């Protein structure tokens, strides 16, 4: 009884406090509204609320209604000017606007207009001759203050150094002439970007943005248009000293770099041991995070985490969006134009003449990087360093890598959708059991749907394997007296029995030998002159060995674990684990048909092991991920950051309705980070307690359904002679072994092309005088010594450098090489359907 009374009293106090807080907020907002009618210097609150509605994608009609009742500042419905944000000074000298508003009723577009603030005194004096002296004094004070919002924007300029004030000539000019609020915020953000450029080296990322400009009624020359442009963002590089990064050192290291070998791609014995421990820990994380039964072991996970080398320093990454560009980067020249526009916006040529002397880290999707390499290859030896982009260092877009490996796993393990329960180890059957929407490999659902399907099946498989190795009927009994060390031992058993490639290789070797003997017996028993008969089916009779279902699900478990390890290494910021996983992904990409990403990994691994100088390599692996929140396990790929920026651009852009134009998009795109922060602060201060992300639904029913399916079909128990017959995609390929087998040929072609690049870089361009070589060779080049591989059977051409011919490539050979990558426009994002309601929480990706 006392407890109920105490709880009721606490609720009453909470409600009373809430009522009092609401009362104070309403009184405060009412006071600011009244003060705003007195002077626009007091209109900050109204403009903040108006901006919040604008940022949240509110309709123009709603914004107009709220402005008419005085809650927010008014936004103009129409304008004779092409730029809705700019108001000529001549229109602001009248006492009333065209729609009858007084000068005190300023709009968001007019906020910060100095001339309007000065003319307020004249309008007041014309209404009351007796108050002329007081009005003149008020006008002088207003002119000194320059408005509350204007002070907020220009205050950083007052305390900036002389060098910083010099930089934003265009921004200060617009501010002094009196631009609207949105334009002023945009110019202030652009100025902040240039100030950051003055003090630190920047990383660059760009990606395409697709917008549909719609019209209500189509007429001749006026219809819906699909616009393809580009958005870009820069961010300061962490721990990047200009003295350690020299283009001369990069070119010298490039010139002396040796060819890439299979030994650089495959794991050394030490790396193989570390990678095994990483996969075992991925199994352990999957088990512990899957159920509350293992919740007590979660604090012990980080303590036993292997491969913690090269972890990125935890800090919040500041982001600076650039104005959107009406440039289609779907071709080679478009990508070059994007880079030129980005560098012009940052004023590298004017403010940093030695920009070409420092490597510029640039990130993007694989297709954009490949097209830029085409330009670099064509201009090498013909243009100077700046015009040939020789100082551009390309970083990987890991989000596109994640989409590519997801696409490869789905296609490899999807199976025959018509087989149903006859193939209980296929993703198509698992998707049917979960009662999800049907998946067609030629038209996949959104990326997150496919990724979640893979991880859900992985979780169920891991828990079922834990039951098998422990010999218990249920996990409830298993966790009763379980210790963390015993759980680790059982995880090792799971890896040895179900994940390691030896079990699958031995099973397949036995039943393939049995099929070979069966075919030899058939050929020897057939008379030479016998009449033609239909081709014999070697699987018509039962086999005595092998289990295709077990083999397929074991390979899926291995591939999904590698993907899981790659994802967790990215979220944790573990660059060492990422590099170790990339070497396996190089083979998985090639084995699953993702040839362009396999080729991109050759470039990346070659740069990490033999090309980049040690300081540049350290800068790259410390900046190829960003952390927008500054929290642990919140690292995201750089290209995902740009995707996230594009989502916010589209949300804010929806508030413009029919006033769609690239000029307006260029105005609001630099403000995305500021607008997002404004929305978060308003939600946190005045909004409902909805949290900052959605609650993920419980997967217990899904996991229970899958584990029951696996238990009833015995897919993780070897049943000799269990074959898949009368269906397609019966045997899942080992994409790692297949990729290794296919590697020598592409590696040979890559090394040929790299030698050609080196020869071209040695040529002196005719457009510039010869540059003096660096005073000394790079102090230390990051190289990986050739070590013997353990547990991996290599093809005969294991050392491509030794078998590489010394003859030069012809111009025709080089054209054929680039033609292959230009015509194959594989884009993993295009393989998945677009999100109907994409999450604006970057952690959801």
Secondary structure, DSSP 8 states (H G I E B T S, - for coil): -HHHHHHHHHHHHHHHHHHHHHHHHHHHHHHHHHHHHH-GGG-HHHHHHHHHHHHTT--HHHHHHHHHTTSS-B--S--SSSSTT---GGGGSSSB-TTS-BTTS-BTTTTT-HHHHHHHHHHHHHH-GGGHHHHHHHHHHHHHH--HHHHHHHHHHHTS-HHHHHH-HHHHHHHHH---HHHHHHHHHHHHHHHHHHHS-EEEEEEEEEEEE--SS-BTTB--EEEEEEEEEEEE-TT--GGG--HHHHHHHHHH-----HHHHS--HHHHHHHHHHHHHHHHHHHHTT-GGGGGGGGGTGGG----TTB-------EEE---B----SSHHHHHHHHHHHHHHTTHHHH-TTGGGS-EEEE--HHHHHHHHHHHHHHTTTS-TTTTTTTEEEE--HHHHHHHHHHHHHHHH---TTTGGGGTTSHHHHHHHTT----BTTBB--HHHHHHHHHHHHHHHHHHHHHHHHT-S-HHHHTSS--HHHHHHHHHHHIIIIISHHHHHHHHHHHHHHHHHHHHHHHHHS-TT--------TTSS--SS-BHHHHHHHHHHHHHHHHHHHHHHHHHTBHHHHHHHHHHHHHHHHHTT-HHHHHHHHHHHHIIIIISBHHHHHHHHTTSEE-SS--TT--EEHHHHHHHHHHHHHHHHGGGTT---HHHHHHHHTTHHHHHHHHHHHHHHHS-S--SS------HHHHHHHHHHHHHHTTTS--TTB---SSSS-S---HHHHHHHHHHHHHHHHHHHHHHHHHHHHS--TTS------SS--S-B--------SS----S---HHHH---S---HHHHHHHHHHHHH----HHHHB---TT--S-GGG-
